[in-house]
Amino acid sequence: MTAPKYKIEIDAQAAFKKLGVDLQICPIADKCVESLRRRLERLITTGLLFDALGDAAHAGKPRRGRKKSGSTGETQQQEGHTNEA
């Protein structure tokens, strides 16, 4: 039994289009794509892999407890008070 091989594919054409660069007509397209590949490989750190493992382990699990709200109280204006004289 062999384990499945996983690959992550990135659309370099779409990525460079965000900068306005069309790899189909760019004279250095091959160099751009190879440089992008090398840089992405260098960005894969042990910390990044641990974070991905943690994300996968927690994916789909229900949260425990109540969700914390962004504000802890109401302002005076929300309560209906104003500073009018």
N, C-alpha and C positions, 0 to 999 in steps of 0.2 A: 504494500500500500504506500503510495507516495502522497506527500502533502501537496496541496494546490499551490501554484506559483502566483503570487500577487504582483501586479504592476500598477503603478500610478502613471497615468498619461496626462500630459498638459498640452493644451493646444497653443503652441508657440505663436502661431499666426495670429490667433485672437489676442494673446497677451501683448504682442508687439503692436497690434492695431490700436490698442489703448493709447499708445504713444504717437500714433499717426504713421507708423512704419509698416509698409506692406512688404512682407517677406517674399512675396511672389516676384517683386520687381527690384528688391534690394540686392545690390551687387555683393554685399557681405553677409547674406542671409545665413549661410552655413556656419560662418564664424559666430554670428549672433546666437544661433540656436545651441551650438556647442558650448559657448561661454555660459549661457543660461543653465544648461544641464550641469556643468561643473559647479556653478555657484549654488544651485539647489542641492546638489549632493553634499556640499560643504555645510549647508545649513542644517542637515540632519544630525542632530546631537543626541546624546544619551537622554538629556532632559526633555527634548522634543518627543522622543520615543516613549519615555515614561508618561508624559502628558497624554499621548495618544492612547496608551494602555488604560490610563485612568478614565479618560473620556469614554472609551469603549465599555469599560466595566460598569460605568454608571448610566450608560445609555439605556433608556427604556425603563429604568427603575423609578417607581413613584417616589416623590419627595416626602420626607418625614416631617411632621409638624406643620405649623402654619407658615405661609409665605409672608415674609417680612415686607411691610409697606415702605415706600420711599420716604414718607413724612411721618413724624412722630406726633404731630399735633396740628391744630388748625390755627391760622393766623387770625388776628382780630377782625379783619375784613371778611373772612370766611364765616366768622361767627355772627356777623351783622353789625359789629361795632365800627364806628368811624371816629375820627378825631376832629369833628366839626365843633366850632365854638358857638 
